[in-house]
Amino acid sequence: MMRLAALLAATALSLSAADRIIVLRAARLFDGKSDRVVSPGLVVVTGSRITALGAGAAIPSGADTIDLGDTTLLPGFMDAHTHLSSPFERDYRVAEQAMLKKTVAERTLDAVDIVRRTLMAGFTTVRDVGAPDWIDIGLRNAINAGKIPGPRMLVATHAIGATGGHCDPFAGFVPGLFGRETGVPDGVINSPEQARYAVRYNVNNGADVIKTCATGGVLSLTDEVDTPQLTQAELDALVDEAHALRRKTAAHAHGATGAKRAIRAGIDSIEHGSFLDDEALDMMKARGTYYVPTLMAIQGVKEMISDGYLPPPIEAKGRAAMASLDAVVRKAIAKGIRIAVGTDAGVYPHGRNAGEMVRLVELGMQPAAALQAATRVDAELLGLSERTGTLEAGKLADIVACAANPLADIRQVEKIRFVMKEGVVYRKD
């Protein structure tokens, strides 16, 4: 009888939550579809979904009203490039040691705090593009089950790259330290056949998206930042297999040669792109390839350099990327390339993700377009447009509110006052 009573109580609670009606009121609303802010802001939420919005929306009887005052209601923000299982460490040496000294359990507990911090910053959806020890899978599943608060996560598990490249987890360590060579289970490939195997391996283990390293990176000691690291045949096989399995693809690519190989292969998005040339940008425009410039990563590198925490080879690569990236992004904006917000969270302190929108505006993007890049455009890139990304009746109630008017001052997106994800309120200042 006690078990039956508990089951009935849980069912009643579930029905109550599903039927609960919340009315959000604010001074303004930006729906993510248009480039305007409208006043006043009003959204009706029933259970997990938006059921009405706008000044003329009917208010059902018995609704709970939350008055958010002089704020702007917005779609929940998205970050298309995160590493939520990687705590930020300003000192490169400390970060290296943490990988060897912390257990998987400790690193997972660190990540639980990180996902909560990311959600409280207004980011209700993220694409996590590389994590060790399946921590990202565990985070995603725990969030989906309601065990911990965090953003909706699309995860890549192990990023796929070449031996000794930016995605090789053993690169730079003493040979034999781990007792074996890296291989497909670590995301390391050296042929088109292994590329297909690695995609299948990741999908079998829960990957929502496939991430690859097409070039070297800034924070890796064993490669040049702009060198290509996978052949055209390897990238062709990787993207073809991922798309056959209905998974989207993302390519870490600083250098133009590697990026162009990925674009020719049909990659869905280019990440970073510090040294993209005009040919690469024109290819992206023609093919509809998304660009995720991760400007906040360069901001994090800049801060680490100023504090003297990077080894000289990495500092040199960071300075080269810093000197080039802004001009590339300005060109991409001018060419009308589809730019999505992704930050490389973990290379800078987690929770500062909204700074990416600020940087995009500083480089010439209109504030409304920057907001759309973090909402509607990201949703298109991630394949979630039917569920979220804009404030529309029928979509999930992923809603945030920032102080004042972000179209007048984009820095207001860094001042989040309210966070709702799927109708559940997580923050209300």
C-alpha positions in Angstrom: 0.0 0.0 0.0 2.8 2.4 0.8 4.4 1.8 -2.6 1.1 2.4 -4.3 0.5 5.6 -2.4 4.0 6.8 -3.3 3.3 6.0 -7.0 0.0 7.8 -6.9 1.6 10.9 -5.3 4.4 11.0 -7.9 1.8 10.7 -10.7 -0.2 13.6 -9.2 2.9 15.7 -8.9 3.9 15.0 -12.5 0.4 15.9 -13.7 0.4 19.1 -11.6 3.8 20.1 -13.1 2.6 19.4 -16.6 -0.5 21.4 -16.2 1.0 24.4 -14.3 0.6 27.7 -16.1 3.2 30.4 -15.6 2.9 33.9 -17.0 6.2 35.8 -17.5 6.0 39.6 -17.6 8.9 41.9 -18.5 9.4 45.4 -19.9 10.6 43.9 -23.3 10.7 40.8 -25.4 13.1 39.6 -28.2 11.8 36.5 -29.8 14.9 35.5 -31.9 13.0 35.6 -35.2 12.9 39.4 -35.8 15.6 42.0 -35.2 13.4 44.0 -32.9 12.5 44.2 -29.2 8.8 44.6 -28.5 7.2 46.0 -25.4 5.8 44.8 -23.1 7.2 41.3 -22.9 4.7 38.6 -22.0 5.0 34.8 -22.4 2.5 32.2 -21.2 4.1 28.8 -20.3 2.1 25.6 -19.8 4.1 22.8 -18.4 7.3 22.6 -20.5 6.1 24.6 -23.5 5.3 28.1 -24.6 1.5 28.4 -25.3 1.1 32.1 -26.1 3.1 35.3 -26.1 2.8 39.0 -26.9 0.8 41.8 -25.4 -2.5 40.3 -26.7 -1.9 36.8 -25.3 -4.9 35.5 -23.2 -4.0 34.9 -19.6 -5.6 31.6 -18.4 -7.3 31.7 -15.0 -5.3 30.3 -12.1 -1.9 31.2 -13.8 1.1 32.0 -11.7 2.6 35.4 -12.7 6.3 36.2 -12.4 6.9 39.9 -12.9 10.5 40.5 -14.0 10.4 44.2 -14.1 12.8 46.2 -16.3 14.3 43.2 -18.1 14.1 41.7 -21.6 12.8 38.2 -22.2 14.9 36.2 -24.7 15.2 32.6 -26.0 17.6 30.6 -23.9 21.1 31.1 -25.1 23.1 28.3 -26.8 26.8 27.6 -27.0 27.9 25.4 -29.9 31.5 24.8 -28.6 32.0 23.8 -25.0 34.1 21.5 -22.9 32.1 21.3 -19.7 34.1 18.5 -18.2 37.3 20.6 -18.4 37.6 23.1 -15.5 39.5 26.3 -16.5 43.0 26.5 -15.2 44.9 29.8 -15.8 48.2 28.0 -15.3 49.0 25.6 -18.1 51.1 23.4 -15.8 48.3 23.0 -13.3 46.0 22.0 -16.1 48.4 19.3 -17.2 48.9 17.9 -13.7 45.1 17.9 -13.0 44.7 15.4 -15.9 47.1 13.0 -14.2 46.3 13.6 -10.5 42.5 13.8 -10.4 40.3 10.6 -10.6 37.4 10.4 -13.1 35.0 10.8 -10.1 36.7 14.0 -9.0 36.6 15.4 -12.5 33.0 14.5 -12.9 32.1 16.3 -9.6 34.0 19.4 -10.9 31.9 19.2 -14.1 28.6 19.0 -12.1 29.4 22.5 -10.8 30.4 23.7 -14.3 27.1 22.7 -15.9 25.1 24.4 -13.2 27.2 27.6 -13.6 26.6 27.5 -17.4 22.9 27.2 -17.0 22.8 30.0 -14.5 24.6 32.2 -17.1 21.5 31.8 -19.3 22.7 28.9 -21.6 20.0 26.3 -21.8 21.6 24.3 -24.6 25.2 23.5 -25.4 27.1 21.3 -27.8 30.0 19.7 -26.0 32.7 18.9 -28.5 35.2 16.6 -26.7 35.5 15.0 -23.3 37.6 12.3 -21.6 36.3 9.1 -19.9 32.7 9.5 -21.2 32.1 12.3 -18.6 30.0 14.2 -21.1 27.8 11.2 -21.6 27.2 11.0 -17.9 26.5 14.7 -17.6 24.0 14.7 -20.4 22.2 11.7 -19.1 22.0 13.0 -15.5 20.7 16.4 -16.7 18.1 14.7 -18.9 17.0 12.6 -16.0 16.6 15.6 -13.7 19.3 14.5 -11.3 21.4 17.6 -11.7 20.7 21.1 -13.1 22.4 22.0 -16.4 21.9 22.9 -20.0 20.6 20.5 -22.6 23.7 18.8 -23.9 24.6 17.4 -27.3 27.9 15.5 -26.8 30.7 14.4 -29.0 32.6 12.0 -26.6 36.1 11.7 -28.1 37.1 14.2 -30.7 38.6 12.4 -33.7 42.1 13.3 -35.0 45.5 12.0 -36.1 48.3 10.5 -34.1 50.3 13.2 -32.5 47.7 15.8 -33.4 45.6 18.2 -31.5 43.0 15.5 -30.6 45.6 12.9 -29.6 45.2 12.7 -25.7 48.7 11.2 -25.3 50.5 13.7 -27.5 53.4 15.4 -25.8 53.7 12.9 -22.9 56.7 10.7 -22.5 56.5 7.7 -24.9 55.2 4.6 -23.1 53.8 6.5 -20.1 50.4 5.1 -20.6 51.6 1.6 -21.6 50.1 1.7 -25.1 49.6 3.7 -28.3 46.5 5.7 -28.8 43.9 4.3 -31.3 40.3 4.5 -32.4 38.9 4.2 -28.8 40.8 7.4 -28.0 39.6 9.1 -31.1 42.9 8.7 -33.0 42.8 7.6 -36.6 45.3 7.2 -39.5 43.2 6.1 -42.5 39.8 6.5 -44.0 38.7 3.1 -42.8 39.7 4.1 -39.2 37.8 7.3 -39.6 34.6 5.4 -40.3 35.4 3.0 -37.5 35.9 5.9 -35.0 32.6 7.5 -36.0 30.7 4.3 -35.5 32.5 3.7 -32.2 31.5 7.2 -30.9 27.9 6.8 -32.1 27.7 3.4 -30.5 28.8 4.9 -27.2 26.3 7.7 -27.3 27.7 10.6 -29.4 25.1 13.1 -30.6 27.6 14.9 -32.8 31.0 14.1 -34.4 33.9 16.4 -33.8 37.2 16.2 -35.6 40.5 18.0 -35.5 41.4 19.0 -39.1 44.4 21.2 -38.1 46.8 21.8 -35.2 45.7 23.8 -32.2 46.9 26.6 -29.9 47.0 24.7 -26.6 48.8 21.5 -27.8 52.5 21.2 -27.6 53.2 18.8 -30.4 51.9 20.6 -33.5 51.9 23.9 -35.5 48.6 25.7 -35.1 47.7 26.0 -38.8 49.0 22.6 -40.2 46.5 20.2 -41.7 46.3 16.9 -39.7 43.9 14.8 -41.7 43.9 13.9 -45.4 41.0 14.7 -47.8 40.2 11.0 -48.0 40.0 10.7 -44.2 37.8 13.7 -43.8 35.6 12.6 -46.7 35.1 9.2 -45.0 34.5 10.7 -41.5 31.8 13.2 -42.7 30.2 10.7 -45.0 29.9 8.1 -42.2 28.6 10.7 -39.7 25.9 12.0 -42.0 24.9 8.4 -42.9 24.3 7.9 -39.2 22.4 11.2 -39.1 25.0 13.0 -36.9 26.2 16.5 -37.6 29.9 17.2 -37.8 32.2 20.0 -36.5 35.8 20.6 -37.4 38.4 22.2 -35.2 40.3 24.1 -37.9 42.6 27.0 -37.4 44.5 26.8 -40.7 43.0 27.4 -44.1 44.3 24.2 -45.8 42.8 21.8 -43.3 39.6 23.9 -43.1 39.2 23.7 -46.9 39.6 19.9 -46.8 36.8 19.8 -44.2 34.6 22.1 -46.1 35.0 20.0 -49.3 34.1 16.9 -47.3 30.8 18.6 -46.3 31.5 19.5 -42.7 28.6 21.3 -41.0 30.7 23.8 -39.1 34.2 25.2 -38.9 35.4 25.9 -35.4 38.0 28.7 -34.6 39.2 29.5 -38.1 41.9 31.8 -37.0 43.8 31.8 -40.3 40.9 31.2 -42.8 41.7 32.8 -46.2 39.3 34.4 -48.7 39.0 31.1 -50.6 37.9 29.2 -47.5 35.4 31.9 -46.5 33.9 32.0 -50.0 33.6 28.2 -50.0 31.8 28.4 -46.7 29.4 31.0 -48.0 28.7 29.0 -51.1 28.1 25.7 -49.3 26.3 27.1 -46.3 28.9 26.0 -43.8 28.5 27.5 -40.4 31.4 29.4 -38.7 31.9 29.1 -35.0 34.8 31.5 -34.3 35.2 31.0 -30.5 36.3 34.5 -29.8 36.1 33.9 -26.0 38.8 31.2 -26.4 41.2 33.8 -27.7 40.2 36.1 -24.9 41.1 33.4 -22.4 44.5 32.8 -24.1 45.1 36.6 -24.0 44.5 36.6 -20.3 46.7 33.6 -19.7 49.5 35.3 -21.7 49.2 38.5 -19.7 49.5 36.5 -16.5 52.6 34.6 -17.8 51.0 31.2 -17.5 51.7 29.7 -21.0 54.8 27.9 -22.2 56.7 29.9 -24.9 55.7 27.6 -27.8 52.0 27.9 -26.9 52.3 31.6 -26.2 53.7 32.1 -29.7 50.8 30.2 -31.3 48.3 32.1 -29.2 49.7 35.5 -30.2 49.6 34.4 -33.9 45.9 33.5 -33.6 45.1 36.7 -31.7 46.7 38.7 -34.4 44.7 37.1 -37.2 41.2 36.1 -35.9 39.5 39.4 -35.5 40.2 40.3 -39.2 38.9 36.9 -40.3 35.6 37.3 -38.3 35.1 40.8 -39.7 35.4 39.4 -43.2 33.0 36.6 -42.4 30.4 39.1 -41.1 30.8 41.2 -44.2 30.4 38.2 -46.5 27.2 37.1 -44.8 28.5 33.7 -43.6 26.3 32.0 -41.1 28.0 32.7 -37.8 27.0 30.6 -34.7 27.9 31.3 -31.1 30.4 28.9 -29.7 33.0 29.9 -27.1 35.4 27.0 -26.3 34.3 27.2 -22.7 37.1 25.8 -20.6 39.8 27.8 -22.3 38.4 30.8 -20.3 36.4 30.6 -17.0 33.1 28.9 -17.3 30.0 31.1 -17.0 31.4 33.9 -19.1 29.9 32.4 -22.3 27.8 35.5 -23.1 31.0 37.4 -23.8 31.0 35.8 -27.2 28.0 38.0 -28.3 29.8 41.1 -26.9 32.9 40.3 -29.0 30.9 39.7 -32.2 29.3 43.1 -31.8 32.7 44.7 -31.2 33.8 43.2 -34.6 30.9 44.6 -36.5 27.9 42.4 -36.0 24.6 44.1 -35.2 23.3 43.3 -31.6 20.2 41.6 -32.9 22.3 39.4 -35.2 24.5 38.5 -32.3 21.5 37.5 -30.2 20.2 35.4 -33.1 23.6 33.8 -33.5 23.3 32.5 -29.9 19.7 31.4 -30.3 18.0 30.8 -33.7 21.2 30.3 -35.7 22.7 27.9 -33.1 19.4 26.0 -33.1 19.7 25.6 -36.8 23.3 24.4 -36.6 22.4 21.9 -33.9 19.3 20.6 -35.6 17.0 21.8 -32.8 15.0 24.5 -34.6 11.7 22.7 -34.2 12.1 22.5 -30.5 13.9 25.6 -29.3 15.9 28.7 -30.4 13.1 31.2 -30.7 10.2 32.3 -28.5 7.1 30.8 -30.3 4.0 29.0 -29.2 4.5 25.3 -29.2 8.3 25.4 -28.6 10.0 24.4 -25.4 10.0 27.1 -22.7 13.7 27.8 -22.7 13.5 31.5 -21.7 16.0 33.9 -20.1 15.8 37.5 -19.0 18.7 40.0 -19.0 18.8 43.5 -17.5 17.6 46.4 -19.5 17.7 46.3 -23.4 20.5 44.2 -25.1 19.9 45.9 -28.4 20.9 49.2 -26.9 23.8 47.7 -24.9 24.8 44.1 -25.8 26.7 43.8 -22.5 23.3 43.3 -20.8 23.5 39.7 -21.9 26.2 39.2 -19.3 23.6 40.3 -16.6 21.2 37.4 -16.5 18.3 37.8 -14.0 16.1 34.8 -14.9 16.6 31.3 -16.3 13.8 28.9 -17.3 14.5 25.6 -19.1 11.6 23.5 -20.3 9.2 25.4 -18.0 11.3 24.9 -14.9 12.6 28.1 -13.2 16.3 27.7 -12.2 17.1 31.4 -11.5 15.0 34.3 -10.5 16.8 37.4 -9.2 
